[in-house]
Amino acid sequence: MIKNDDKKSNSGGGSDGTPLRKSATNHPHRLARQGSTPKLQSLTQKLWESSENDDDESSPRQVGQHQISHESVPISIQDQNSQKRILDLEEQLKMLPNQEKEKAILWAVLASNLPDDKSSLQKEFVKHVEYTLAQTRNEATNFSGFQALSMCTRDRLIERWKDTSLFFQQNQVKKVNYLSLEFLLGRSLQNGLVALGLDGKYADSLMELGYKIEDLYDEERDAGLGNGGLGRLAACFMDSLATCNLPGYGYGLRYKFGMFYQAIIEGEQVELPDYWLNYGSPWEIERLDVTYHIGFCGKVTMENGRHKWEPSEQMLAVAYDYPIPGFKTYNTVSIRLWSSKPSDEFNLESFNKGDYLGSIEEKQKSENITAVLYPNDNTMAGKELRLKQQYLFVSATIQDIISQFLQTGKDLKEFSNSNAIQLNDTHPTLGIPELMRILMDVHFLTWDDAWSITTKTFAYTNHTVLPEALERWSVDLLTRLLPRHIQIIYEINERFLRQVEKLWPGDMEKRRQLSIIDESHGRTIKMAFLAIIGSQAVNGVAELHSELVKHSVFPDFYSMWPEKFQNKTNGVTPRRWIHQANPHLSQLFTQKLNSSRWLTQLDMISDLQRFVDDTGFQKEWMQIKKINKIRLAKYIEEHCQIKVSADILFDCQVKRFHEYKRQLLNILGVIHRYLEMKSKPQERKYPRVVIFAGKAAPGYYMAKLIIKLINSVANVINNDHEVNNYLKIVFIPNYAVSNAEIIIPASDLSQHISTAGTEASGTSNMKFSMNGGLIIGTLDGANIEIREEICKENMYIFGAQTPEVESIKKKIREGTFTPDKRWVQVLTAIKEGKFGNVKEFQPIIDSISHGNDHYILSYDFPSYLDIQQQIDKDYYHQDKSIWSKKSIMASIRCGKFSSDRTIREYAKQIWDIKELQRPGPVHVPQDITQGLIKSKSPVGSPHDSFISMERLSPYPGVSPSNHTSNTSSKDESNLLKPKQVIKGFNPSN
């Protein structure tokens, strides 16, 4: 939780007579209170009146010179406790010394919300160009404009974010801490302006200054903080946390070079550094005041009967905060990202001896830890780097959460009443032994107390059913890097196995199966097992996935703790994936519903079903699709140098490359289509553009080879003048959120064709369907629930179902399955070298031949081709309403798949947190604020003030309890302190 930037005060005490901590959280108005003045009574009377007016939802607000309706601006006006808050505020201000009272009011007035009239917006923009960037109008470029506009937006996000943090603190709410190694945020400028309700105002204001706002949007680089669906889900969840007014914060890592920038050179994926921070990020706030020591290696000793870890290697984790605004609300949360830094930047002794590289060796080694997302772990050095990365992430996070909790003065045994910690997959699972270590070794809690707190705090989201994808760490590596943690893990395991013995007495095989420690192939730690044992809830991310988690992946754990296991079907934010990505469709929804409330209540769009048979609506719908296809066609021509027609079917498969996602099945189907068009000219009446995009992990050889095959096939087909007017293949490089926002609204058809029972959920299927792109897919992941919502006639389903897969695999392995002749024909074309050197693609052929077809492509291939034929007939049918009706229904029946619904389910059923909407600032006219301040010169802007009451309300600061002060080890507790103690992060001041 972030504290706001205020000056320190070194005097005074709390209302209970205890001395307040000398930290920057001690505003002047939090000191000893006494007296009252007529000016104070005038202010509080005005606040009272303003609050009463705010309860009238029909009355618009005035900000600057503009009148704003509730339909278009994020204003919170429904605060049932507003009168009580103002009464409490009045009492608190009365107790302030007069001098401090003046300072408090002056600060609140000066920190009042920024006005948003055109003149003010233009003045702020020019100020940032001239003074922040030190450029004149003639020097400024579009990139300068992007930077300046981002800083203007950031200023407004910061004022809301700081007030939201104060509001949560003052109300002492329970919050969720969402731990994810990825946050695939995409671009933030447009998203921020839309959330603030200022996109239209800034567009008008900047036009007069010579800037088109759309050009400034295009200057932004995607944040390199994630890769695939895991990171994009986390980003949607943060958006929904803020929008749904839920108290919570994200935690992750600040990757200097992202995962990688994908270039396609001679058809192959080439990984280049993603220099997304080359020009800095206008959104992150560097928190040099919030740093934590992170230890590795060393030894564990016993001192006074307690374990003491003495790391031999240390570095720092430095915080960077990234505000995340809610939509149509003042609530703004944040993601705290950690960057690794050396404990000692520079070794002067080595430098003076001439060892110039050695003098900065520690700096380079430590900074490497957060340099790249998912460093290649095919080597031991890569494995060590990745483990260090995960531990730095969780250690800094757990220290930070505890540090904030200790400031409340509550007993640590109440920790789980104030905090929930969600593990987004197994990457943050080391947080479980880390919390145990700190509670026991630093704060001297007993094992039973520490374990009780831990298991009430953590919850775990599983994202895979593939056994090979369940994370494991070598016991030897963990013992060397984290000697104390391996002891704790062994103790957790031993105590857990006692429970197993009680349930299955004498069953050694059951003990072996359920043990966290796998002794079979060189001892490893099964991180998913540790996450389940240490969590109070475990959830899957789609109904089918959750059932597989319970009955196939972790059946014994489910039999032990059935109450732990839940389903939370994923969702996506409609603000990003409809309103921002597809503005014409958003406008149509708002126009037909006569309201924009659907953006926070997505179920509302189902009301549009009454227009499905309306030919005018169908025509408008397909015209919007055509506009989006033209936009994508221009993007493809610019970035891929391929011309495509927007009049033919756009078929998209854009996602992370993995064999189970079966991009290979898609390209084999394309080869069949090509062979048919070559031999049967009548097949050319069904033209198609097939679009691929996605990255393969740097060490994933087969996935990268499939990318090479796709581009080799594309090279042949796109240069075949006989068919290239009817079939084109496009591979869009460096798939990211920003180009997904162009691809998804343009899709006629999207492919979600994983082998049944392998995809946990998927979220791109939801995005495509929301935008009217029909799905071709298997009954896997969220496809099943999408079909239930939009009806089976509006999807194209093929392939084996989950219960059949194992028996099919067995037939393929045993050679009793006979492939379709079309399958043989396609493989023969590859073997004959029609698409490049057959030796290069032999590993692909081997992976789907001779009984090795693990993902049953050969079995599903015939039904895949058959459903493709039906798609051709439907899209090119003389009756155009057939396709348009399907497209409309696919979109308007997707209300369930908003991430707002998902996050509310987490909040209620797992985290036990409550919605708490922050009231907006209170309108105080300039003449009243001016009269309140003993100043010879005018204060603030020429406009009325909009004062955030949080700035005048004290945070309930208390001294550390006896429990904390008496049970902390002085030396060890220093590891929990930020290196610089500002903003109240010091747990023991």
N, C-alpha and C positions, 0 to 999 in steps of 0.2 A: 504494500500500500504506500502511496507516494505522499509525502508531506510537502506543503507549499513553502515557497521561498520567503522567509521573513527573518528579520534581524533577531539576534540573540538578546535575551534579557537575563540579568544575573541577580535579580532581587525578587523579593516577594515569596509567597507561599500559597499552597493550595487551600481550598475552602475547609478542608478537614484538619488544618493545622500542620500538615506534613509539608516538608520543603519540596518544591517542584524541582524536577531535573533541569539542569542548566543546558538546554538544547534549543535548537531553532524552532521546535514546536511550541515553545513558550512565548506566545504573542504577548505584548504588553497588557492586553485586556484579559490575560489569564492569571494576573497577579492579584494581590490583596485588593478587595473591593470595598468601596465606601462612598456614601454620598449620592446625590442626584442633582440634576440641573433642569431648568425649564427647557433648555435646548434638547436635552435627552428626552424629556416628555414629549416635545414636539416631534422628534424623530420617531419614537415608538408609536405615537398616535398615528403618524403618517403610514408607518409600516402596517399598523392594524387596519387602517382604511384600505390600503392597497391590497392587503390579504383578502379582505372581504370582497373587494371588487374582483379579485382573481378567481373566486369561487364561481363566478358567473361565466359559464363556458361559452356563452353567446357573445361576450364582449371581446373584441380584438385587442391586441397589444400595440403600443406605440414604441418603436425602437428607432431612435433618430427622428427622421421626418416621415417614416413610412408606417402605414397602418397594415398590420399583418393578421391574417385570419388563421384560425387553428388548423384549418385544412392543409395549409401549405408550410407552416413553420413549426419547428420542434420546440414547442413551449409546454411546460408542465404546469398545469393550473389547478389540479385536483389534489389538494393537500388537506386531508381531514384534520390534521394536527396543527394547522398553521396558526390558529389563535393561541393554542397552548405554547407553541414555539415562540411567538412574539412576546407572550407574557413572561416566559422564562428568560428571553433575551433582555427584556426590560429589567427584570430583577438582577440579572448578571451585570448589566451595564451600570446599574445604580451603585453597585459595590465597588466599582473601579474608582481609583483616585482621579480627581478631575483632569490632571495632566495626562494620565494614561488614557482616560476616556476620549480626550480630544485626539490623541494619536490613533486610537483604534478607529474612530469615526473617519478621521482624515484618510487613513490607509484604505478603509473600505470604500470611501468615495473615489479615491484615486485609482483603485483597482476595480472600479465598476465596469460592467460589460461594455465592450467596444460597440459604438454605434454602427448601423449598417445602411445609412443613407448613401446615395451615390457619391456625394462629395467626400464623405469619410472613407469610403472604400477606395476611391481613386487616390486620396491623399496617403493612405497607408501603403498602397501599392508603389507609388512613386517614392515614398520614404525608404522602402526596402531596396528599391533599385539604386537610389542615390546614396544611401548611408550604409546599408548592409552589404550591398554588392559593390559600392563605390563606382557606379557607372552613371553616365549621363544618358539622355534619351537617344542620342546619336550612337552611343556605344552599345546600348542594350540590344540583345537578340531575342529570339523566341525562347531560347534556353534561359536567358536572364529573366524573361517574363515568367517562365515556369517557376524559377527559383523564388522570385518575389511573391507571386501569387501563393505558392506553397507556404511561404513564411507568414503571409497574411492569414491563411487558413490555419496554420499551426498556432498562431497567437490565440485564435478563438477556441481551438480545441484545448489548448492548455488551460484557459480560464475555466472551461467547463470541467475538465479533468481534475484540476486541483480542487474545485468546489465539490465535485462528486466524491473524491477521496475524503475530504473533510466531513462531508455529510454522512458517509458510511462510518467513519470513526466516531462521530458524535452520537450516532445511533447505536454504536457497538453491535453491529450486525454480524451474523455468521456469513462468511464468504467462501467461495470456491477458488482454489488455486489450480488452474488447468495447465498441466505439465505436458509439453509436446516438443519433440525435437525438431518439428517443422511447423512453420506458419507461412503458408503460401498466400501472401497478401495481395500480390499483384500491384497495380498502381493505386495510389492513395489520394491524389488530388481531387479527382472528380468525385470519388466516394465521400471524401470529407465535405466538399461543398454541398453535395446533395443532402447529406445528413444535417448540415447546418441550415439548409433551405436557402442557400445563397448562390447556387449555380446560375440561376437566371439573372440575378442582380449584378453579379460580377461580369457575366457575359455582356450586359448592356454597358456597364461602367468601363470595361476595358476596350470595348469597341471604339469609344470616343478617344481613347489613348492610342489607337492604332493596332490593337491586338485582337485576334480571334481566339476565343477561349479554347476551341477545339485544337488549334495548333499548339497551345501550351500543354494541353493534356498529352499530346503525342510526344512531347519532349521527355516525359518521365520514363525512367527505367523500372522494370519490375524489380521488386525487392527480392534478393537472392536468399530467401530464408526457408525455402521448401522445394519440394519436387513434384509429388503426386497427390493422390486423393487424400492421404493422411494429413498433409499440410493444408490443403484447401478446406477440408472439413474443419480443422482447428480454426482457420480464419473465419469461416462462416459462423462457427460457434461464438467467437469473440464478438462479431457483429450482433448476433442475437442476444448475447448476455447484456450488452449495452442497450439494445433496443427494447428488450423485455424488462429493463430496470432491475436486473439481478446483480447483487454484489459479487463481483468476481474479477480475477486478474489472470492473465496468461503468463507463463514463464517458458523461455526457450533460450536459444543460443544465437548470437550475432555472428553470422558467417561472413568473413571478409570477402570470400570469392564465391559464395553460393555453392551450388553443387558443381555445375560446369555450364559453359555456353556451348551448345551443340551446333557444330558446323557439319555440313555434308560435303565431303570432298571425294570426288570420284566414286560417289555412291556410298561411301562409308561414313559412319559417325566418327567425328573427331572431337575430342573434348578439349575445350579451351577455357582458360580462367574466365569467370564471370565477374568483370570489374564493375559491379553494380555500385560500389562505394567510391569510385574514382573521383567523383565530384561531391562526395558526401551525400548524406540523406537529410533532407529538410525536416523529416518527421521524427527522427530519433532525438532524444534529449540525453546527452551524456551525463552520467551521474558519478562524477569522480568522488563524490561524498559517500557513495554506497559501494564499498568494495569489501570482499571477504577473502580470507586466506584459505587456500585449497592445498591439502597435503597428499603426498604419494610416498609409497615405499616406507622404509624405516623399520621400526620394531615396536612391539607392544610389551610394556612392563606392568608390574603390579605395584601399586602405591597405596598403602593403608587399606588393603583389601579391594582396591578398585583398579580396573584396567586403565592404562594410560598409553595412548598411541603417540609415538614420537616420530613424525614423518622426517625422512631424510631429504625430501624434495618438496619445495613449496613454490606456489605461484599465487597470483591474485585473480579473482573474478570481478570485473568492473561492470556495473549495471548501465544499460541503455534503455530508456523508456520510450514506448511507442504508443501514443494515444489512439484509442479506437472509439469513435463517436457512435452513439445510438441515433436512430432515425426517429424524428418527431418526439424527441425527449431531450432534456438537458443532461441526462446521464451519459457520462463518457468514462470508459474504463481504460485499461492499458495493458500492453504486453511488456514484461520486463525481460530483456535479452542480456545474456552474459557474454562478455568478451574476456579472453584470457590475456593476462599481462604478467610480466616477470615481477618477482618480489624486488629484485634489483635490476634496474634498467641497464646499468653500465658498469663493467668491472674496470675501474681505473688502473688497478695494479697490472692487469694483463695488458692493457693498452700501453702503459708506460714501458713495459718490457718488450714492446713491439709485436705482441700477439693481438693484432687488430681484429681478426675474426673471432678469436676467443673472447674478446672483451664484450662482444654482443651475443655470444652463443646462447646464454640463458634466455635472452629476450626472444631470439628466434625460435628456440625450442618451445617456450611457453605460448607464443603467439600462434604457433602451428596448430595448437589444439582446437582453436575455433576458426581456423582458416577456411575449411571446406566442409560442407555437409556430406556425411557418409563417406569418409576417406576409404579408399580401396583396401579391404581387409584380406586380400589374398596372400599377404605376407605377414610375418609375425610383427614387424614394425607397424604395419597398418592396423592390425588387431589391437596393439597396445595404444595407438593413437586414438582409436575409436572408443576404447574403454575409458581412457583418460577424459575424452570428450564427454562421455555420458556421466562420469562421476563429477567432473567440474560443474556440469549443469545441475545435477540434483543437490550437490553439497551446498553450492551458493544459494540455491532456491530454498532448501530447508533451513539454512541459517537465517535467511532473510525473513521467512515466515515466522520463525521462532522469535527473532529480534523484534518484529512488529508486535507479536502477541505479548511479549514481556512488558511492553510499554503500557499495556492496559492494567498491569498490576495484579492480574488474575493468577490463580494457582495453575501450574502447568497441567494438573490433572483435569482442568477444564478446557484444555487445548482443542479437543475434538468438538467442543460446543461452539467454538469460534471459527474453526477451519475445516474445510473438506479439501482433500487433494485428489485430483483425478489424473490417473496415469493413461495418457493417450498412447496405447500399445506398450510394449515391454521396455522400451528404451529408457524410461525414467525409473525402472523398478529398483535400482540401487538406492532410491530415496527411502525405501523401507528400512534396510539396515542402517542407513545414515541417520534417520530420525531416532532409531533405537540407540545408536552410538551416542548421539548428543544428549538424549534424555538420561541415559545411564552414566556415561563417562564424564559429562560436563555438568549435568544438573543432579546427578546422584540419585535418580529414581531407581526403584527396584525393577527387576526384570518384569514382574507381573504388572506393575503400574505402567511401565513403558510400553509393554506389548498391548495392554488394554487401550492405551491412547492411540497407538499406531494402527491397530486393526479397526478402530472406530473412525479413523481419519481417511485412510486410503480407499480408493475404488479403482478398478482396472477395466479398461475397454480393450477387448480382443479384436484384432483386425484381420486375422487370417485363420484358415482351417488347414493350411498346408503344413504338415509336420516339419518339412525342411526350412520353413520360414519362421518357426518358433525359435526365438533367440536363445543362444547358449554361450557361456563364457568358460574358458579353461580355468580349472581350479588352480593350476600352477601360476597362470598369469594373474589371477585375482589375488592369490596369496602374496605374490611379490609386490603388486601395486597397492593393494588395500588389505594389509595384514589383519587389521582389527575387524574389518567387515566380513572377511571369510570366517572368522571365529563366530561372529554373530549369526551368519547364515547357517553354519553347522549347528549352532545351538537351536535356532528356529527349526531346523530339520529334525533334530533329535526329539524335541518336544512334540513336533507334529507326528512323528512316527510312533510315539507312544499312543496317540489318539488312534492311529491306524491299527495298532496292535489290539486295542480294545474292541474295535469294530470287526477286525478279521484276525482273531487270535491264531498265532502260529503260522499265518500265511506269509511266508518269506517272499514269495513272488509278488504279492500285493505291496509289500514294503518296498521292494525293488522298483516296482512300477511307479509308485507314488513319491518316492524319495526325490527331494530337490537335487540331490547329487546323483548324476548318472555315472556309474562306475564302469560301464560297458566298453566305451570306446575312448579311453584316455579321459580321466575324470573331468566332467563338465557340470556347470550350474545351469539348471533349466529355469530360465528367468520367468517364464509364464507360470510355473508352479509356485515360485516365490511370490509372484504378484497375486495369485489366487489366495494363497495361505495368509498373506499379510493384508488383505483387503476385506472390507465389509460388504462389497458388492462387486459383481463381475457381470459385464454385459457384452452381448453381441450387437451388431449394427444393422441387422435385418432379421425378419422373422425366421427365414430358413437358416441363416447363419447362426442365430442364437440357438436353434434346435440342434444344429450340428455341434455347436460348442458343448451343449449339455450331454448329448447322447453319443457323439462320435469322438470328439477331441479330448474332452475332460470328463468322461462318464463317471469315474470313481469319485472325483471331487463333487460332482453334482449329487451323487448318492449320499455323500457326507453332509453337504450344505445346500440343499435345494433352494433354500430361501435366499442364498447369495446371488443366484443367477437370474438375469433379467434380459429383456430385449429393449433396445433403443434404436429404432430404425432411423438411419441418417436423414439429413435434410440439407437444403442449401438456402442461401439467403436470396429472396426475390428482389431485394434492393440492388444487388450486384448483377444477378443473372437474368433479370427481366428489365427492370427500370433503367439500369446503366448500360447493359449490353444491347438491349433492344428497345430504344426509346420510342420508336413508332408503335410497337406493340403495347408498351406501357401506356402511351397516350390513348390508344384504342380502348384498353381496359378501363381507364379512368373516365373516358367519355361515355362509354356504354353503361358503366355502373354509376355514373354521376357522383363519383367519389374516388379519392386516392387511398382510402382506408385499406384497400386490398393489399397494400404494400406491407402492412403489419398484421393483416388478417387474410391470409392468402385463400382461405376457404371461400371467400366471397366471390372469387372468379367463377365458381361453379354456376352462379346465377346467369352467366352468359350462355348457358345451354339453350335458352329460349331463342337465341339468334342462329343456332346451328343450321337450320333449314332456310335461313334468310339469304337469298342470292346476293343481295347487296353486301351483306356482312362477309360472305364467302369471298366475294371479289376483293373487298378491302383487305381481308386477311391474306390472300395470296399475293396482293400487290405489296404488302409489307414484306412478305417472304422474298419477293423479287428484288426489292430495294436492298435487302440484306445480302442477297446473292451477288448483286452487282458490286457491292462494297467488298465482299470476299474475293470476287474475281479480280478486282483491281489490286488487292493485297497480294494475290498469288502472282499476278503478272510482275509486280514490283519486286517481290522477294524470291520468286522461283523462276522468273523469266519464262513462264508458260501461260499462254492465252487459253482461257476456258469460256464457254458460253453460259450465261446465266439462265438460258432457256431450257436447259436439260437438267436431269436429276443430279443433285449433289449428294453423294454417299460418303459419309465421314466415319472414320475410326480414329479417334484422337485420345490417347491415354498412354501411360507408362508401358514400355515394352516388356512383356514377360510371356513365356511360352503358354501359361495357362490362360492368358487373355486372348490368345489365338489370332494374332495379326497374321500368322502364317496361313490359317484357314481362309482368311479374307483374300490374301494375294493369290493363293491357289485357285480360289473362285474367280478372280480376275483373269488369271491365265486361261481358265476354261472359257470365260466370256470372249476373250480375245481369239482363241482357236475357233470358237463357233462363228464369230463375225468374219473370220478369214475364210472359213469353208462354206458358210451359209449367209449370203448377203442379206437375206430377209431378216436376220437377227439384228441388223443395223438400224432397225426402226425403233430400237430402245437404247438411245444414246445415254451415256453416263460419265460423270466426273467422279473418280474415286480418290478421296483425300485421306492421307495418313499424316499423323503427327505424334510425337512422343519421344522420350529419351529412354535409352537402355543404360543400366548401371555400367560404369566403366569396366568392371571386371566380369560382366555377364556376356561371355563369348557368344552363346547361341542367339541371344536377343540382338546383339550387334550384327550377327550374320544375317538374321532375318531382315534387318534394315537394309543391308547390302543387297539382298535378293529383291526386295521391293523396288529399290532404285534401279537395279539392273533390268527388271521387267518393265519399269516405267520408261527407261531409255529406249528399249526396243519398241514398245507400243506407241509412245509419243512421237517417234520418228518414222513410223510406218504410215505413209501417206494414204494407204488404202483404207485404213480404219481410224486414223487419229482425229477425224472430225466426229467420230461416234464414241470414242473411248479415250479418256485421258486419265493418267495417274499423276497425282501430285503428292510429294512429300514436303510438308512445311517444316523447316528446321526450327529448332529451339522453341518447342512448344511451351507456352507460358500462359498466365492468366490473361495478359493483354491481348494476345492473338486468339485465345479461346473465346474472348468476348466478341470477336469478329466471326470466328468459325461457327460457333454454336447457333446463333440466330439464323444463319444462312443454310443450315442443314435441312434437306428434305428427308434424309434417312440417316440414322446413326446406328453403328454396329456395336453391340454389347454381347459378345458371342463366346464368353468363357465356358469352359467345360462345366457342366452342371455340378454344383457342390464345391466349387473352388473359389468363387468370388464372394468375399464377405458381404459387400453391399453394392459398392459403386455409387458415385454421386453424379458422374457425367450423364448417366442415363436420365436422371431427374432434370438436369439442366436442359438437355436436348428436348425432352418431352414438354417441359414448360414453354419452350419456344416453338412448339409446333413441329418438331422433327420427329418423325415416326421411328420406332425402334424395331430393329431386327435383332432377335436375341434368343438365348436359351432361358429356360426356367431356372435362373440362378440369381443369387443376391437379391437386390431390391427389384429386379425385373418382375418377380412374382407379385409383389405388392403393387407395383405400378399397373400391372395387368388387372389386378383386382379393382383398382380405382378407375382406370380409364376404359375398361371393358376389353375383352380379348380380341374383338373385331378391329380394334384400333392399334394392335401390335402384330408383328410378324414373328411368331414363335416357331422354333424348329429344334431338332436334336433330342438326344437322350435326356431323361430326367435323372435326378440324383440317385434314387434307389437302384437304377439300372447300371450305373457307371462301373461298379466293381466287376459285375459279371461280364460286361462288355470287354473290359481290360483283360480279363482272364481268357476270353475267346481269342482276342488279338494275340496275347502272349503264346497261347497254345497253337495258334495257326488254324483254328477252326472257323475264323471269320473270313469271308471272301469280299474284298473291296469292290465297289462299284467300278464299272468299266471307265467311267468319266474320270475317276480318281487315277486309274492306271494311265489314262491318256495324258493327264496333266504331268504326272511324275516322269513319264517318258519324254515329254517335251523338254523338261529341265535336264534330264540325263543326256539328251541329244545335243545339248549345248545351245539351244535356241535363245537362252537368256544369259549367256556368259559361260565362263569356264566351269565345267561340271565338277572338276576336282574341288573348286572353291566352295561349292554348295553341297558336296557329298555329305558333310556332317548333318545337314538339314534332312537330306533324303534318308540317311541312316536312322535319324531320330523318329521317323514316322514309317519305317519299314522293318521287316523281319521281326515282328512282334514287339517293337520298341515304341509303339504309338501310345505314350502314357496319357496324353490328353485327348484320345479317341477322335482325332481329326478325320481319319478314314471312315469311321462309323457315321459321324454327323455330316459328312460331305454331301451325300445325295439329298438329304432333307434340306440342307443349306441351299443347294442349287435350285431345288424345287420351289422353295419359298421366294427365292430371288426372281424366279419367273413370274410368280404371282405379283410381286412388287412392280415389275415392269408393266404388267397388264393394268394394274390399278392406277399407276402414275400417268400412263399414257392413254388411259381410257378416254373415249370420246366424251363421256359424261365427266367433266372436270370436278363436279361436286363430290364425286366418290372420294377423291384424295383430300379435297379441302375440308370435308366433314371429319375425316379421320384426324387430320392435322389439328383442327379446332378442338375436338374432343380430347386428343392427347394432351393438349395444353390446359384447358380449363378444368379438367378433372384431377389436376396435380396439386390441389391445395394441401393435401396431407404432407407433402414433401418440403414444407418450409422448415428451415432449421429453427425457427421460433418454436414450433411445436416440439421438436426434439429437445431443445434446451430446457423448456418448461418441464418436460418429463424427467430429465436428469435432476432438475432443481427440486422437484417434489418428491421423487421416488428414490433418489440416491443421495443427493447432497443435503437435503433438508434446509434449503435456503429460501428466503421470502423475497418477493418483489418489493423494491423500495424506490419509489420515484422521487427524484430530487425536485423540490419546488424551484420555479424560476426565480430570477432576481426580482427584487421589489422596486417598483418605479417610485423614485423620489424626485420631485421637481427641483430645478437648479436653485431657485430662490431659498428653498428650505435647506438644502445641503450647504449653500454658501453661508447661510446664517448660523449654521452649526459650527463652522470652523473659525477659530480665531486667527485669521490670516489677512494680511493687508492686500494680497493679490488674489484674483479669482482662482478658484480651484477646479481642476478637471476640464472637461470639454465644454463647449457652449451649449451642449444638449443637457437634458435632464439625465440624472444618474439612474442606472439600473444596478442596485446593490445586491450582491449575494449575501444572504443572511449568514451563510456558513462562515464568512469572514469576521462576523461580529459575535458568533457563538463559540464558546470555548470548547476545545476538545477535552473530554473528561480525563485529564492527566492525573495520574496518581503515582505515588512512589512504588518501587518494587516491593512486593510482599515479603514477609519474613521467609516464606518458603524459598523464594528466588535468592535472596541475599545470603541465606544461611547454607544453602545446599550447592552453590556453584563453586567450582574450583577456579581460583583466581587466574591461574595460568591458562587453563583450558578454555575458560569463558572468553578470553581475549580472541580466540579463534572465531567467535561468533560476532565480533564487533566489526563494523565497517572500519577500514583503515582511517578514514576521516569521519569524525562523528558530527554530522549535521542533520537537521530535520528529524531528530528524535529516533535515529536508528540505533543509538547506544543502549543496550539492554541493562546496563548497570549504573548509569549516572544517577 
